[in-house]
Amino acid sequence: MSNLLLHKSIDDIVFASIDVETTGLSPSNSRVCEVAAATFQGLEKKNDFSTLINPQTAIPCVASNVHGITDEMVCQSPKFGEVVHKLTAIMEGTVLVGHNIKFDIKFLQMEFERVGMKFPDLTAIDTLEISRKFGKFNNNKLGTVAKELGISVNGWHRALNDVIMAKKVFEHFIIIFKKDGIVTLSDMMRKIKGL
């Protein structure tokens, strides 16, 4: 993490909410079949990016039943290598945000590796971790957290919808953090880690 970024005000940082939908749960033998990102700075929306990905493998029914993405939907979609540069450009210089973001990053790292690239070394903030520590929800699934905060859960388990939900959950907690005197990214990271 850049020291320059650490000491920046939260309001001056560009965050990128990211999400992937996949053919399974293991990055080593499953593939990304949809990816989305939305960048924002304070209340200003920057860029959105969302695309189905041809995973070059069949999507099992168990995965389709979760996200609704089928082989027919992705057969004409770009392969990951065809969108990797656009995705990299959107994430450049940002702090990543996502719900259970380690899952998404592991899949993206593997997809980057498959096309001979290295996933950028970016700071990541997990709204799942924040929800567990600072919220009191029936459970900490993204849809439950969003619903209990009054955020629309239409299209849950599709990448762009999940990105928007995670962004709004994050914004909810930023307001709380600011009331607690959090100003910089460093302040927020320490708060989340309980330091």
DRENNU-43049 format. One record per residue (C-alpha): residue in one letter; x, y, z. Coordinates in steps of 0.2 Angstrom, whole numbers, plus 5000, padded with zeros to 4 digits. Layout:
<node residu="A" c1="X" c2="Y" c3="Z"/>
...
***
This chain:
<node residu="M" c1="5000" c2="5000" c3="5000"/>
<node residu="S" c1="5007" c2="5017" c3="4995"/>
<node residu="N" c1="5011" c2="5028" c3="5010"/>
<node residu="L" c1="5004" c2="5043" c3="4999"/>
<node residu="L" c1="4987" c2="5034" c3="4998"/>
<node residu="L" c1="4988" c2="5029" c3="5017"/>
<node residu="H" c1="4988" c2="5048" c3="5022"/>
<node residu="K" c1="4975" c2="5054" c3="5010"/>
<node residu="S" c1="4958" c2="5059" c3="5016"/>
<node residu="I" c1="4945" c2="5046" c3="5013"/>
<node residu="D" c1="4935" c2="5059" c3="5002"/>
<node residu="D" c1="4950" c2="5061" c3="4991"/>
<node residu="I" c1="4953" c2="5042" c3="4987"/>
<node residu="V" c1="4945" c2="5033" c3="4972"/>
<node residu="F" c1="4938" c2="5017" c3="4977"/>
<node residu="A" c1="4934" c2="5003" c3="4966"/>
<node residu="S" c1="4920" c2="4991" c3="4971"/>
<node residu="I" c1="4923" c2="4974" c3="4962"/>
<node residu="D" c1="4914" c2="4958" c3="4960"/>
<node residu="V" c1="4916" c2="4942" c3="4950"/>
<node residu="E" c1="4904" c2="4928" c3="4946"/>
<node residu="T" c1="4912" c2="4911" c3="4943"/>
<node residu="T" c1="4909" c2="4893" c3="4937"/>
<node residu="G" c1="4914" c2="4886" c3="4954"/>
<node residu="L" c1="4922" c2="4890" c3="4971"/>
<node residu="S" c1="4940" c2="4885" c3="4967"/>
<node residu="P" c1="4951" c2="4898" c3="4958"/>
<node residu="S" c1="4963" c2="4884" c3="4952"/>
<node residu="N" c1="4949" c2="4874" c3="4943"/>
<node residu="S" c1="4935" c2="4886" c3="4941"/>
<node residu="R" c1="4934" c2="4902" c3="4930"/>
<node residu="V" c1="4927" c2="4919" c3="4930"/>
<node residu="C" c1="4911" c2="4921" c3="4920"/>
<node residu="E" c1="4906" c2="4939" c3="4924"/>
<node residu="V" c1="4916" c2="4953" c3="4931"/>
<node residu="A" c1="4911" c2="4971" c3="4936"/>
<node residu="A" c1="4919" c2="4986" c3="4944"/>
<node residu="A" c1="4912" c2="5003" c3="4949"/>
<node residu="T" c1="4924" c2="5017" c3="4954"/>
<node residu="F" c1="4918" c2="5032" c3="4965"/>
<node residu="Q" c1="4926" c2="5046" c3="4975"/>
<node residu="G" c1="4916" c2="5053" c3="4989"/>
<node residu="L" c1="4898" c2="5054" c3="4982"/>
<node residu="E" c1="4904" c2="5056" c3="4965"/>
<node residu="K" c1="4902" c2="5041" c3="4953"/>
<node residu="K" c1="4917" c2="5039" c3="4941"/>
<node residu="N" c1="4917" c2="5023" c3="4930"/>
<node residu="D" c1="4907" c2="5007" c3="4928"/>
<node residu="F" c1="4913" c2="4992" c3="4920"/>
<node residu="S" c1="4903" c2="4976" c3="4918"/>
<node residu="T" c1="4904" c2="4961" c3="4906"/>
<node residu="L" c1="4900" c2="4943" c3="4904"/>
<node residu="I" c1="4916" c2="4932" c3="4901"/>
<node residu="N" c1="4917" c2="4917" c3="4891"/>
<node residu="P" c1="4925" c2="4905" c3="4904"/>
<node residu="Q" c1="4930" c2="4893" c3="4890"/>
<node residu="T" c1="4922" c2="4879" c3="4901"/>
<node residu="A" c1="4905" c2="4873" c3="4905"/>
<node residu="I" c1="4895" c2="4882" c3="4919"/>
<node residu="P" c1="4889" c2="4869" c3="4930"/>
<node residu="C" c1="4870" c2="4869" c3="4935"/>
<node residu="V" c1="4875" c2="4872" c3="4953"/>
<node residu="A" c1="4884" c2="4888" c3="4949"/>
<node residu="S" c1="4870" c2="4894" c3="4936"/>
<node residu="N" c1="4857" c2="4891" c3="4950"/>
<node residu="V" c1="4866" c2="4904" c3="4961"/>
<node residu="H" c1="4870" c2="4918" c3="4948"/>
<node residu="G" c1="4858" c2="4913" c3="4933"/>
<node residu="I" c1="4872" c2="4914" c3="4920"/>
<node residu="T" c1="4871" c2="4900" c3="4908"/>
<node residu="D" c1="4883" c2="4893" c3="4894"/>
<node residu="E" c1="4871" c2="4901" c3="4881"/>
<node residu="M" c1="4873" c2="4918" c3="4889"/>
<node residu="V" c1="4892" c2="4918" c3="4888"/>
<node residu="C" c1="4896" c2="4909" c3="4872"/>
<node residu="Q" c1="4898" c2="4925" c3="4862"/>
<node residu="S" c1="4906" c2="4935" c3="4876"/>
<node residu="P" c1="4924" c2="4940" c3="4877"/>
<node residu="K" c1="4937" c2="4929" c3="4885"/>
<node residu="F" c1="4946" c2="4936" c3="4900"/>
<node residu="G" c1="4961" c2="4941" c3="4891"/>
<node residu="E" c1="4951" c2="4952" c3="4880"/>
<node residu="V" c1="4945" c2="4963" c3="4894"/>
<node residu="V" c1="4960" c2="4962" c3="4906"/>
<node residu="H" c1="4968" c2="4979" c3="4900"/>
<node residu="K" c1="4951" c2="4988" c3="4903"/>
<node residu="L" c1="4949" c2="4981" c3="4920"/>
<node residu="T" c1="4967" c2="4985" c3="4925"/>
<node residu="A" c1="4964" c2="5003" c3="4919"/>
<node residu="I" c1="4948" c2="5005" c3="4929"/>
<node residu="M" c1="4957" c2="4998" c3="4945"/>
<node residu="E" c1="4973" c2="5008" c3="4943"/>
<node residu="G" c1="4977" c2="5019" c3="4958"/>
<node residu="T" c1="4961" c2="5014" c3="4967"/>
<node residu="V" c1="4957" c2="5005" c3="4984"/>
<node residu="L" c1="4947" c2="4990" c3="4981"/>
<node residu="V" c1="4931" c2="4987" c3="4990"/>
<node residu="G" c1="4920" c2="4971" c3="4990"/>
<node residu="H" c1="4910" c2="4959" c3="5000"/>
<node residu="N" c1="4921" c2="4944" c3="5004"/>
<node residu="I" c1="4934" c2="4952" c3="4993"/>
<node residu="K" c1="4947" c2="4939" c3="4995"/>
<node residu="F" c1="4937" c2="4927" c3="4985"/>
<node residu="D" c1="4936" c2="4939" c3="4971"/>
<node residu="I" c1="4954" c2="4944" c3="4971"/>
<node residu="K" c1="4960" c2="4925" c3="4971"/>
<node residu="F" c1="4949" c2="4922" c3="4956"/>
<node residu="L" c1="4956" c2="4938" c3="4947"/>
<node residu="Q" c1="4974" c2="4934" c3="4952"/>
<node residu="M" c1="4972" c2="4917" c3="4944"/>
<node residu="E" c1="4964" c2="4924" c3="4928"/>
<node residu="F" c1="4978" c2="4937" c3="4927"/>
<node residu="E" c1="4991" c2="4923" c3="4928"/>
<node residu="R" c1="4982" c2="4913" c3="4915"/>
<node residu="V" c1="4985" c2="4928" c3="4902"/>
<node residu="G" c1="5003" c2="4931" c3="4908"/>
<node residu="M" c1="4999" c2="4946" c3="4919"/>
<node residu="K" c1="5001" c2="4950" c3="4937"/>
<node residu="F" c1="4986" c2="4956" c3="4947"/>
<node residu="P" c1="4990" c2="4974" c3="4953"/>
<node residu="D" c1="4995" c2="4976" c3="4971"/>
<node residu="L" c1="4981" c2="4986" c3="4978"/>
<node residu="T" c1="4974" c2="4989" c3="4995"/>
<node residu="A" c1="4958" c2="4980" c3="4998"/>
<node residu="I" c1="4944" c2="4983" c3="5010"/>
<node residu="D" c1="4931" c2="4969" c3="5014"/>
<node residu="T" c1="4913" c2="4975" c3="5018"/>
<node residu="L" c1="4910" c2="4957" c3="5025"/>
<node residu="E" c1="4923" c2="4960" c3="5038"/>
<node residu="I" c1="4916" c2="4978" c3="5041"/>
<node residu="S" c1="4898" c2="4971" c3="5043"/>
<node residu="R" c1="4904" c2="4957" c3="5055"/>
<node residu="K" c1="4913" c2="4970" c3="5066"/>
<node residu="F" c1="4902" c2="4985" c3="5066"/>
<node residu="G" c1="4885" c2="4979" c3="5061"/>
<node residu="K" c1="4872" c2="4968" c3="5069"/>
<node residu="F" c1="4863" c2="4959" c3="5055"/>
<node residu="N" c1="4853" c2="4943" c3="5055"/>
<node residu="N" c1="4868" c2="4936" c3="5044"/>
<node residu="N" c1="4882" c2="4944" c3="5035"/>
<node residu="K" c1="4878" c2="4939" c3="5017"/>
<node residu="L" c1="4878" c2="4954" c3="5006"/>
<node residu="G" c1="4860" c2="4953" c3="5001"/>
<node residu="T" c1="4855" c2="4952" c3="5020"/>
<node residu="V" c1="4866" c2="4967" c3="5025"/>
<node residu="A" c1="4860" c2="4977" c3="5010"/>
<node residu="K" c1="4842" c2="4973" c3="5014"/>
<node residu="E" c1="4843" c2="4977" c3="5032"/>
<node residu="L" c1="4851" c2="4994" c3="5028"/>
<node residu="G" c1="4837" c2="4998" c3="5016"/>
<node residu="I" c1="4847" c2="4995" c3="5000"/>
<node residu="S" c1="4839" c2="4987" c3="4985"/>
<node residu="V" c1="4844" c2="4969" c3="4983"/>
<node residu="N" c1="4837" c2="4966" c3="4965"/>
<node residu="G" c1="4848" c2="4955" c3="4955"/>
<node residu="W" c1="4859" c2="4949" c3="4969"/>
<node residu="H" c1="4872" c2="4937" c3="4963"/>
<node residu="R" c1="4875" c2="4947" c3="4947"/>
<node residu="A" c1="4892" c2="4956" c3="4947"/>
<node residu="L" c1="4886" c2="4974" c3="4943"/>
<node residu="N" c1="4872" c2="4973" c3="4956"/>
<node residu="D" c1="4883" c2="4966" c3="4969"/>
<node residu="V" c1="4896" c2="4979" c3="4966"/>
<node residu="I" c1="4883" c2="4993" c3="4968"/>
<node residu="M" c1="4876" c2="4984" c3="4984"/>
<node residu="A" c1="4894" c2="4983" c3="4991"/>
<node residu="K" c1="4897" c2="5001" c3="4987"/>
<node residu="K" c1="4882" c2="5007" c3="4996"/>
<node residu="V" c1="4886" c2="4996" c3="5011"/>
<node residu="F" c1="4903" c2="5003" c3="5012"/>
<node residu="E" c1="4896" c2="5021" c3="5010"/>
<node residu="H" c1="4885" c2="5017" c3="5025"/>
<node residu="F" c1="4899" c2="5013" c3="5036"/>
<node residu="I" c1="4910" c2="5027" c3="5030"/>
<node residu="I" c1="4897" c2="5039" c3="5037"/>
<node residu="I" c1="4898" c2="5030" c3="5054"/>
<node residu="F" c1="4918" c2="5030" c3="5053"/>
<node residu="K" c1="4918" c2="5048" c3="5050"/>
<node residu="K" c1="4907" c2="5052" c3="5065"/>
<node residu="D" c1="4920" c2="5042" c3="5075"/>
<node residu="G" c1="4934" c2="5054" c3="5069"/>
<node residu="I" c1="4941" c2="5044" c3="5055"/>
<node residu="V" c1="4949" c2="5055" c3="5041"/>
<node residu="T" c1="4962" c2="5046" c3="5032"/>
<node residu="L" c1="4963" c2="5029" c3="5024"/>
<node residu="S" c1="4976" c2="5024" c3="5037"/>
<node residu="D" c1="4963" c2="5029" c3="5051"/>
<node residu="M" c1="4950" c2="5018" c3="5043"/>
<node residu="M" c1="4962" c2="5003" c3="5040"/>
<node residu="R" c1="4967" c2="5004" c3="5059"/>
<node residu="K" c1="4949" c2="5005" c3="5064"/>
<node residu="I" c1="4944" c2="4990" c3="5053"/>
<node residu="K" c1="4958" c2="4980" c3="5060"/>
<node residu="G" c1="4954" c2="4985" c3="5078"/>
<node residu="L" c1="4971" c2="4993" c3="5081"/>
***
